[in-house]
Amino acid sequence: MRVGGKNVFNELDLKNIRKIYLANNFKDQNIMQKIKDHNLKYILTDPKVIDKMAPHNQGIVVELNDYNYGSMDDITDDTFVLILDHLEDPHNFGAIIRSCEARGIKSIIIPKDRSVVVNETVMKTSTGALSNVNIIMVNNLVNAINKLKDKGFFIYAAEADGEDYRKVSYADKICLIIGSEGFGLSRLVRENADVILSIPMKGHVNSLNASVSAGILIFGIGE
């Protein structure tokens, strides 16, 4: 996996870096010092080669180890967990990861099939937040929901026809489910939710981008 850009590099977990490619005219002394201080392997190369590796790279491309997904057993002292029900857009995924990290949410659950995965776009869009959030990939979302219920979580799912999220009384342990961009919640996931939430709309638009909806609810509930 390769990602480019100075900001991305500065927010990465250095332990996940396999190799760094720098344009031979790279001038950022702070980054160079960081590379040397941590004995990171780097290669100087032609800027045109760098541009082919990753767009908008600012002269630096980082090769990362493959992402290691977590498991349900990693959810121990969490009080707020997010489930993404077959989200497909990596930009939305990256933005949601950033919102979760800012809110202090440590675990995001995604399904193995028909879902976005952690890739270069997600890594770049999340701009380092991924280092502090555990992405858990599961075979079956309903099974994951039931395991969370066994751990004492109350399940809230977002859909247009739900209760106004501002008027709901929330449990101490929250699982929030965000549906896919085109189809919303899958039937079985909806049926296994305890409460369906919605964001009230006052304009002519009747739906929001998935990452915007997630951001509103992540910061708007359970506080």
C-alpha positions as a printed Julia matrix, in Angstrom:
223×3 Matrix{Float64}:
   0.0     0.0     0.0
   1.41    3.4    -1.0
   0.33    6.85    0.13
   1.77   10.25   -0.71
   2.05   13.63    0.94
   3.86   15.36    3.79
   0.85   15.59    6.1
   0.09   11.91    5.64
   3.69   10.99    6.48
   3.72   13.18    9.59
   0.6    11.49   11.0
   1.5     7.89   10.18
   2.46    5.27   12.72
   6.14    4.91   11.84
   6.08    1.21   12.75
   3.89    0.55    9.71
   6.32    2.12    7.23
   8.15   -0.32    5.0
   9.93    2.1     2.7
   9.95    5.77    1.73
  10.45    7.19   -1.76
  11.65   10.78   -1.97
  12.02   12.98   -5.01
  15.69   13.78   -5.46
  14.84   17.48   -5.08
  12.97   16.95   -1.79
  13.77   19.83    0.59
  11.73   19.34    3.78
  14.39   19.25    6.51
  11.97   18.36    9.3
  10.83   15.24    7.49
  14.39   14.32    6.56
  15.42   14.64   10.19
  12.48   12.49   11.29
  13.45    9.83    8.76
  17.04    9.79   10.0
  16.11    9.88   13.69
  13.98    6.76   13.29
  16.36    4.98   10.89
  13.68    4.7     8.21
  14.69    3.29    4.85
  14.35    5.77    2.02
  15.17    5.94   -1.69
  15.85    9.09   -3.71
  14.38    8.97   -7.17
  13.18   11.06  -10.1
  10.07   13.2    -9.37
   8.38   11.73  -12.44
   8.7     8.26  -10.92
   7.23    9.56   -7.65
   4.27   11.06   -9.52
   3.46    7.68  -11.05
   3.4     6.06   -7.61
   0.84    8.41   -6.0
  -0.82   11.68   -7.04
  -0.47   14.88   -5.0
   2.58   13.49   -3.25
   4.62   16.67   -2.49
   7.76   14.7    -3.31
   7.23   11.89   -0.78
   5.55    8.49   -1.15
   5.41    6.0     1.7
   5.1     2.24    1.21
   3.18    0.72    4.11
   2.7    -2.76    5.47
  -0.68   -4.32    4.65
  -3.36   -3.33    7.13
  -4.04   -5.8     9.94
  -7.72   -5.95   10.75
  -8.83   -6.44   14.33
 -11.4    -8.84   15.78
 -14.46   -8.59   18.01
 -12.28   -9.71   20.92
 -10.49   -6.35   20.69
 -13.63   -4.58   21.95
 -13.06   -4.52   25.69
 -13.46   -1.16   27.43
 -15.19    0.6    24.5
 -18.38    2.52   25.22
 -19.06    3.67   21.64
 -18.61    1.4    18.61
 -19.43    2.19   14.98
 -20.69   -0.29   12.39
 -20.63    0.54    8.67
 -23.29   -1.49    6.87
 -21.71   -2.13    3.45
 -20.29    1.36    2.92
 -18.67    1.53   -0.52
 -16.89    4.89   -0.94
 -13.3     4.95    0.39
 -13.41    8.75    0.74
 -16.44    8.45    3.0
 -14.69    5.72    4.95
 -11.57    7.81    5.46
 -13.62   10.82    6.57
 -15.6     8.68    9.03
 -12.37    7.29   10.48
 -11.18   10.85   11.13
 -14.46   11.73   12.84
 -14.27    8.61   14.99
 -10.7     9.34   16.03
 -11.61   12.92   16.93
 -14.58   11.65   19.01
 -12.44    9.02   20.75
 -14.13    6.02   19.13
 -11.61    3.21   18.94
 -13.45    0.5    16.98
 -15.18    0.47   13.58
 -16.76   -2.75   12.31
 -17.15   -3.49    8.59
 -18.38   -6.6     6.75
 -16.01   -8.75    4.73
 -18.15   -8.8     1.57
 -19.53   -5.95   -0.56
 -17.82   -3.29    1.49
 -15.04   -0.75    1.3
 -11.72   -1.95    2.71
  -8.65   -0.17    4.01
  -6.78    0.92    0.89
  -4.56    3.79   -0.25
  -7.49    6.21   -0.61
  -8.8     5.41    2.86
  -5.35    5.78    4.34
  -4.77    9.15    2.68
  -8.25   10.52    3.41
  -8.05    9.54    7.07
  -4.67   11.35    7.21
  -3.12    9.34   10.0
  -6.26    8.84   12.11
  -6.25    5.18   11.1
  -3.28    4.63   13.4
  -5.56    5.26   16.39
  -8.71    3.46   15.25
  -9.12   -0.32   15.06
 -10.93   -1.54   11.94
 -12.63   -4.88   12.59
 -13.68   -6.98    9.61
 -16.39   -9.59   10.25
 -18.1   -12.25    8.17
 -21.59  -11.42    9.4
 -22.85   -8.09   10.73
 -25.84   -9.57   12.55
 -23.55  -11.91   14.47
 -21.38   -8.92   15.35
 -24.44   -7.0    16.55
 -25.48   -9.91   18.77
 -21.99  -10.12   20.25
 -22.14   -6.41   21.04
 -25.53   -6.88   22.7
 -23.96   -9.62   24.83
 -21.33   -7.06   25.84
 -24.05   -4.66   26.99
 -24.29   -2.41   23.91
 -27.55   -0.83   22.8
 -27.87   -0.73   19.0
 -28.81    2.51   17.23
 -29.11    2.54   13.44
 -29.47    5.6    11.2
 -32.26    5.74    8.64
 -34.47    8.5     7.22
 -37.69    7.28    8.88
 -36.35    6.99   12.42
 -36.73    9.01   15.61
 -35.15   12.46   15.88
 -31.7    11.63   17.26
 -31.84   14.72   19.51
 -34.86   13.39   21.4
 -33.58    9.89   22.19
 -32.28    8.85   25.6
 -29.04    6.94   25.07
 -27.61    3.94   26.87
 -24.19    3.92   28.51
 -22.77    1.64   25.79
 -23.62    2.7    22.25
 -23.28    0.97   18.9
 -24.15    3.27   16.0
 -24.82    1.79   12.54
 -24.45    3.82    9.34
 -25.88    2.31    6.15
 -24.45    2.26    2.65
 -24.52    5.29    0.35
 -27.07    3.91   -2.1
 -29.16    1.44   -0.12
 -29.08    2.5     3.51
 -29.44   -0.24    6.11
 -29.69   -3.85    5.03
 -32.92   -5.56    6.14
 -31.48   -7.9     8.76
 -29.27   -5.21   10.24
 -32.28   -2.9    10.61
 -34.37   -5.65   12.16
 -31.7    -6.28   14.79
 -31.33   -2.63   15.8
 -32.91   -1.48   19.06
 -33.68    2.06   17.87
 -33.78    3.69   14.42
 -32.45    7.24   14.46
 -32.82   10.02   11.93
 -31.43   13.5    11.35
 -34.28   15.99   10.84
 -34.17   17.84    7.52
 -35.54   21.34    6.92
 -34.53   21.83    3.3
 -35.52   20.16    0.05
 -32.67   17.62    0.28
 -33.89   14.47    2.01
 -30.57   12.72    2.57
 -26.97   13.49    3.48
 -23.61   12.1     2.44
 -22.8     9.04    4.58
 -19.73   10.64    6.15
 -21.68   13.83    6.96
 -24.49   11.83    8.58
 -21.95    9.81   10.53
 -20.17   12.96   11.7
 -23.39   14.57   12.95
 -24.46   11.47   14.87
 -21.01   10.57   16.18
 -20.75   13.94   17.88
 -24.45   14.44   18.52
 -25.33   11.33   20.52
 -24.16    9.84   23.76
 -22.54   12.98   25.14
